[in-house]
Amino acid sequence: MTDGPWTDEENDLIVADYFAMLADDLSGRRYVKAEHNRALQGRIARSKGSIEFKHANISALMPAFGQPILTGYLPRYNVQMALAEAVNRWLHANPEWVERLPKAATPGMAYTNDRLFIETPPTMRNTPPPEEAEQMRTIARHFDVAAQQERNRALGRLGEERALAHERATLRDAGRDDLARKVIWVSQEIGDGAGYDISSFTPDGTPRLLEVKTTNGWDRTPFHISQNELRVAEENRDTWHLFRIYNNARGPRAYELRPPLDHHVTLTPTSFQARFD
């Protein structure tokens, strides 16, 4: 068996193997970790234990990249950047891999009128972030995971579909079918420039403007928000809500943030407008 640092080729092979098992896991297809391990031993000449440890390292990286974790491989942290780069390479080659899985077999992908449980935002809970949070934030910043997720149009659409179903179901459950029929999927029916994706209501008829941000990762996965969205949020503090859906691939969960957003998150400028004066 080979000793020493893993090569880029070896990292690429084990990352691809991890995602292959994860696709089966999410889709409800049978897979055997031991068989995958044996097959990798034949390709990269690493020991069973070394391969298992590396799979657990990949699990540690997945939340940082806004991705679900493979069942059965608990995260092991202090991961080398070379492995994170391999995960990043795979995701760049397969940007919408989760959204291409069979919807009927994938938890969270068959959208119904079920309501989501709205949780307390992570910054307002009485529990500190996990010790590994800083490492995950560092990885997310280094690879600009927020930008990667923003470009995933399929993920964004799936999240908006679920938020739309949630809003209509909430109103129907409250006996307000009349308001449920008036909920509008603004980003689809009108366009992306409104500064929010869904126009809804509370049961008493108060408007709710929802900007939906979706991730397959954990609740602290960073997200992009445009200057226009921030402006609309400030102009509509009483009605605008950032509707954050996370863990979308396995079992969507959600929380809401209200303006001003900088009371909840750190806002970092990521682009500048260039003009000729």
Secondary structure by P-SEA (a helix, b strand, c coil): cccccccaaaaaaaaaaaaaaaaaaaacbbbbaaaaaaaaaaaccccaaaaaaaaaaaaaacccccccccccccccccccaaaaaaaaaaaaaccccccccccccccccccccccccccccccccccccccaaaaaaaaaaaaaaaaaaaaaaaaaaaaaaaaaaaaaaaaaaaccaaaaaacccccccccccccccbbbbcccccbbbbbbbbbccccccbbbbcaaaaaaaaaccccccbbbbcccccccccccccccccccbbbbbcbbbbbcc
